[in-house]
Amino acid sequence: MRKPKRNTYEIEKAVLSFLLKDSPLTASELERKVNTNPTSVRSAAEKLHIYGLVHKKHFLKHPSNRKPFDEFSITDKGKDALKNMK
């Protein structure tokens, strides 16, 4: 039986929750932790970044594979927002 699809709000809340517990995380790490498709996680993280709830840092080379990657961490504003999410 398939799980019901999560809405954008639930994915954004999950991103903030995981970043609160274990920050910073790469986009790939968030994808695995949130357990949804890469597009949904990246879209949610970018939106949270635009609103100032998440800080995004871009790196040109990952130490293990030399590919560019983004790392996300929660901001104080993000911590406050997570407290108010139901």
Residue frames relative to the residue before (quaternion, step in Angstrom):
aa qw qx qy qz dx dy dz
M 1.0000 0.0000 0.0000 0.0000 0.00 0.00 0.00
R 0.4065 -0.7309 0.5028 0.2185 3.57 -0.88 0.99
K 0.4573 -0.6433 0.5354 0.3006 3.51 -1.16 0.65
P 0.5201 -0.6159 0.4696 0.3601 3.60 -1.07 0.58
K 0.5604 -0.6088 0.4425 0.3459 3.54 -1.11 0.70
R 0.3709 -0.7005 0.5603 0.2403 3.54 -1.06 0.75
N 0.4211 -0.6937 0.5159 0.2745 3.54 -1.09 0.66
T 0.7321 -0.4394 0.2994 0.4259 3.55 -1.31 0.25
Y 0.6245 0.5542 -0.3301 0.4403 3.58 0.97 -0.87
E 0.6762 0.4967 -0.2919 0.4592 3.59 0.89 -0.93
I 0.6507 0.5026 -0.3123 0.4758 3.58 1.03 -0.77
E 0.6431 0.5127 -0.3178 0.4717 3.60 0.97 -0.82
K 0.6443 0.5119 -0.3153 0.4727 3.58 0.98 -0.83
A 0.6462 0.5141 -0.3167 0.4667 3.59 0.99 -0.83
V 0.6242 0.5329 -0.3355 0.4624 3.60 0.98 -0.82
L 0.6772 0.4838 -0.2924 0.4710 3.59 0.85 -0.96
S 0.6472 0.5331 -0.3196 0.4413 3.59 0.96 -0.86
F 0.6879 0.4678 -0.2894 0.4735 3.58 0.88 -0.89
L 0.6479 0.5064 -0.3248 0.4673 3.58 1.04 -0.70
L 0.6049 0.5444 -0.3550 0.4600 3.59 1.12 -0.59
K 0.7029 0.4688 -0.2589 0.4681 3.58 0.98 -0.89
D 0.8201 0.0445 0.0679 0.5665 3.55 0.89 -0.97
S 0.2118 0.7977 -0.5277 0.2009 3.55 0.11 1.27
P 0.5824 -0.1752 -0.7938 0.0070 1.66 -1.97 1.51
L 0.1962 -0.7508 0.6184 0.1240 3.54 -1.34 0.38
T 0.4475 -0.6520 0.5311 0.3043 3.54 -1.13 0.62
A 0.6663 -0.4840 0.3728 0.4276 3.55 -1.27 0.29
S 0.6470 0.5234 -0.3179 0.4544 3.61 0.98 -0.80
E 0.6459 0.5060 -0.3210 0.4730 3.59 0.98 -0.79
L 0.6355 0.5221 -0.3249 0.4669 3.59 1.01 -0.79
E 0.6197 0.5530 -0.3425 0.4391 3.58 0.97 -0.82
R 0.6873 0.4735 -0.2852 0.4711 3.58 0.90 -0.90
K 0.6883 0.4940 -0.2919 0.4438 3.59 0.89 -0.88
V 0.6977 0.4530 -0.2673 0.4863 3.58 0.94 -0.90
N 0.2525 -0.8177 0.4820 0.1880 3.57 1.26 -0.49
T 0.5631 0.5184 -0.4439 0.4659 3.52 0.71 1.14
N 0.7024 -0.4814 0.2963 0.4325 3.58 -1.20 0.12
P 0.6514 -0.5653 0.3475 0.3679 3.58 -1.11 0.66
T 0.6309 0.5484 -0.3376 0.4327 3.59 0.99 -0.76
S 0.6643 0.5102 -0.3026 0.4548 3.58 0.92 -0.89
V 0.6791 0.4861 -0.2959 0.4636 3.58 0.90 -0.91
R 0.6734 0.4907 -0.3053 0.4610 3.58 0.88 -0.89
S 0.6370 0.5246 -0.3225 0.4637 3.57 1.00 -0.80
A 0.6605 0.5013 -0.3017 0.4706 3.59 0.95 -0.90
A 0.6704 0.4997 -0.3026 0.4574 3.59 0.89 -0.92
E 0.6455 0.5147 -0.3183 0.4661 3.60 0.99 -0.80
K 0.6479 0.5120 -0.3120 0.4698 3.58 0.99 -0.86
L 0.6556 0.4996 -0.3078 0.4752 3.59 0.95 -0.86
H 0.6153 0.5392 -0.3329 0.4688 3.57 1.11 -0.67
I 0.6450 0.5276 -0.3163 0.4533 3.58 0.93 -0.89
Y 0.7192 0.4295 -0.2419 0.4896 3.59 1.03 -0.79
G 0.5356 -0.6678 0.3840 0.3460 3.58 1.27 0.04
L 0.4834 0.6760 -0.4283 0.3549 3.59 1.25 0.29
V 0.7598 0.2057 -0.0956 0.6094 3.53 1.30 -0.48
H 0.2885 -0.7210 0.6014 0.1878 3.56 -1.10 0.74
K 0.1537 -0.7853 0.5961 0.0658 3.57 -0.93 0.93
K 0.0616 -0.7756 0.6280 0.0151 3.54 -0.93 0.95
H 0.2269 -0.7877 0.5627 0.1065 3.57 -0.79 1.05
F 0.1308 -0.7754 0.6160 0.0471 3.55 -0.99 0.92
L 0.4622 -0.7076 0.4686 0.2573 3.57 -0.99 0.82
K 0.8126 0.0795 -0.0294 0.5766 3.60 1.09 -0.65
H 0.3342 -0.7021 0.5942 0.2055 3.55 -0.91 0.97
P 0.5612 -0.6396 0.3984 0.3424 3.62 -0.89 0.84
S 0.7356 0.4430 -0.2534 0.4454 3.60 0.96 -0.76
N 0.8330 0.1909 -0.0873 0.5120 3.61 0.93 -0.78
R 0.4294 -0.7489 0.4148 0.2875 3.59 1.32 0.05
K 0.5122 0.6240 -0.4289 0.4053 3.60 1.21 0.40
P 0.5603 -0.5903 0.4431 0.3759 3.60 -1.14 0.51
F 0.0309 0.7990 -0.5998 0.0307 3.58 -1.14 0.63
D 0.3485 -0.7039 0.5816 0.2118 3.53 -1.36 0.38
E 0.1560 -0.7581 0.6287 0.0753 3.52 -1.15 0.76
F 0.1618 -0.8086 0.5636 0.0485 3.56 -0.87 1.00
S 0.0061 -0.7662 0.6426 0.0070 3.55 -1.18 0.70
I 0.5053 -0.6579 0.4700 0.3014 3.55 -1.13 0.63
T 0.3268 -0.7277 0.5702 0.1963 3.57 -1.10 0.73
D 0.6746 -0.4538 0.3681 0.4511 3.59 -1.28 0.11
K 0.6229 0.5330 -0.3282 0.4693 3.57 1.04 -0.77
G 0.6446 0.5188 -0.3081 0.4695 3.59 1.07 -0.76
K 0.6280 0.5294 -0.3270 0.4674 3.58 1.06 -0.77
D 0.6535 0.5044 -0.3028 0.4763 3.58 1.00 -0.85
A 0.6545 0.5161 -0.3113 0.4565 3.58 0.96 -0.87
L 0.6426 0.5320 -0.3256 0.4449 3.60 0.97 -0.85
K 0.6159 0.5518 -0.3522 0.4384 3.61 1.02 -0.71
N 0.7305 0.4339 -0.2287 0.4752 3.58 1.09 -0.71
M 0.5518 0.5983 -0.4029 0.4187 3.60 1.25 -0.08
K 0.2805 -0.7725 0.5512 0.1441 3.56 -0.95 0.90
